[in-house]
Amino acid sequence: MKFSTRIMIVDDEEMICESLQAWFVKDGYQVETALSGEAALKLVEDFPADIYLVDIKMPGMDGIEFLSRLKEHQPNAAVVMMTAHGTVQTAVDAMKRGATDYFCKPFDPDELSLFMERLLANKALREENIALKELLSEHHDGFFDVFIAHSNPMRAIFARIEEVAPSSAPILITGETGVGKDMVAKAIHFRSDRSCGPFLAVNCGSLSESLLESELFGHERGAFTGAIKARRGRLEMAHNGTLFLDEVGEISPKMQVSLLRALEEKSLLRLGGSQPIASDFRLISATHRDLPSLIKENQCRDDFYYRINVITIDVPPLRERLDDIPVLADHFLRRYNEETGKSLGGFTQKALDLLASYHWPGNIRELRNVVERAVVIARGRMIGVEELTFVNPRADAGSMGSMTLREYEINQIKATLESCNGNILRASKRLGIDRSTLMRKMKRYQLGRC
Amino acid sequence: MTRDRPGRSEESHIDIVPIGWVDALAVSVVAANLQTLIGLNAAALPSHPDPEYAYLPLRSQYAAGEIIKVLESIDDGARFKLGIVQCDLCTPILKFVFGESQLGGKAAVISLHRLRDKDSARTYLRAAKIGLHETGHLLGIGHCRIPDCLMAFVSSIEKLDGLPSRFCTACKYEISRSLNHIFGRT
């Protein structure tokens, strides 16, 4: 934690600044000093510290005024007031105004050591608290959706998460859009030793190359037009935590080189910076693209691929785990019942059959949206076929329409065999029937393997 | 190898400078430990006068930083200077220090004042540990988070006594890399 902790010392006595700086630098902190409150406020732009050690009595802006001004910009910063003997009351007043603590100069070496340990423990607690609050808020954003599952493929995924979470090895999560790759990444983070550290996610597909570079590596003040103040990048902020790169297949080969270096050296350079910054983070990447084929097209470097792909987790699409659809649909129904104040009892059997027959190109996300829409428009006690509307209906499997049951069954078997490349065993599993039953039906309907 | 003869310090890597009256045996033990655990040739220079220039009447102590400045100004001799004093040292922020040094710098100082014990062997061992710690700082090594490494921050005499006389693997590697960089060793 020390490497990522920034300390600013604000004291008009140069000797105090130098002495404290020397001590903290030896202890592995990043330290800057300022000889006045005014100078410190200017420095905050370039060096937003985690902990400020501020002398109360200074000419011009005193420590109390600095504290008030700083809190406008950095309400969560820890500000520790320093005082000489005899001004303890002022320090206590400062604590009432939001200072974290105070100490009298000079101090006992043992006190300083314990004091810093306490501050760091508080910082860790604060960060853990923020992370837990985020997790709680994500409960409603679908954090647990991916874990509502009974199917064997998902049970295997849960076991894999438990298995790989404790290590620090990079993980690549693959799977179609909407299967919950980001939730799997979060689950790994919260089950790892880094769970007290930050979990930072970056969607690499949503940013231009230059913006992504600045987002990941941060920049120094003046590094480019518009860089009016220094900014920490996600790689730096993810120290002791997890960095989740979604849509990693969208990263340019040039940026892959920089990332590879940061991963191997566990340090990085901000844009326009010359000082390497140590950062120990775990990388979890996700993609819906086929990275090996991107390597063949020279859009992905093979060294980068092998570095991020130490462990692979492939999240299956919803259509390959039909067992999970009823439980997931029920889970969403309960959620949206609660949100809309309705009390729908469930799905009709026909509605469940329709949900199971749909091909779910948008996976869990699409199922959630379908159920949400159904809950909003439902008038009766149960959700029926008429309330279910799909964004991407598929003629052969999406809806029964005016088909007979026989036609519907033929279409369903054909579609499943096609998606399984004619593999009868896999198709029978997906259809939820025995291999022999499927073969009998294929014979009866005169269906080939594809 | 410890050499007490003056005028030979140009061959050494670190000069040990007794400032005021200092127990000669303590100087020898510190030098021997620097040689053994870090591999630095240490030479003991003749004593410097008492550091009256560093005395702080308000605290009845001596400013470690002022002594370091004087040691740093010595041009001849070895690249590094390690001062040893009997008096009590402090810094502007700490009530006392066992030693003080410049991180990656040229000079450091240690005090025997708070290391004294009725068993003189224990006093010398404590002095050696502090000398090794401060010399580690001169080689650019910061405080170590491993509690039983000599580069760990030690804030009390009890903790110092509990510390074994060895560096952790990582600090040992850093020291060796630093020596290689400074003295071109292989």
Boltz contact constraints between the chains, C-beta under 6 A:
constraints:
  - contact:
      token1: [A, 15]
      token2: [B, 92]
      max_distance: 6.0
  - contact:
      token1: [A, 16]
      token2: [B, 92]
      max_distance: 6.0
  - contact:
      token1: [A, 19]
      token2: [B, 91]
      max_distance: 6.0
  - contact:
      token1: [A, 19]
      token2: [B, 92]
      max_distance: 6.0
  - contact:
      token1: [A, 19]
      token2: [B, 93]
      max_distance: 6.0
  - contact:
      token1: [A, 20]
      token2: [B, 93]
      max_distance: 6.0
  - contact:
      token1: [A, 25]
      token2: [B, 103]
      max_distance: 6.0
  - contact:
      token1: [A, 26]
      token2: [B, 103]
      max_distance: 6.0
  - contact:
      token1: [A, 26]
      token2: [B, 142]
      max_distance: 6.0
  - contact:
      token1: [A, 26]
      token2: [B, 143]
      max_distance: 6.0
  - contact:
      token1: [A, 27]
      token2: [B, 143]
      max_distance: 6.0
  - contact:
      token1: [A, 28]
      token2: [B, 142]
      max_distance: 6.0
  - contact:
      token1: [A, 106]
      token2: [B, 93]
      max_distance: 6.0
  - contact:
      token1: [A, 106]
      token2: [B, 94]
      max_distance: 6.0
  - contact:
      token1: [A, 106]
      token2: [B, 95]
      max_distance: 6.0
  - contact:
      token1: [A, 108]
      token2: [B, 95]
      max_distance: 6.0
  - contact:
      token1: [A, 109]
      token2: [B, 94]
      max_distance: 6.0
  - contact:
      token1: [A, 109]
      token2: [B, 155]
      max_distance: 6.0
  - contact:
      token1: [A, 110]
      token2: [B, 155]
      max_distance: 6.0
  - contact:
      token1: [A, 110]
      token2: [B, 156]
      max_distance: 6.0
  - contact:
      token1: [A, 113]
      token2: [B, 155]
      max_distance: 6.0
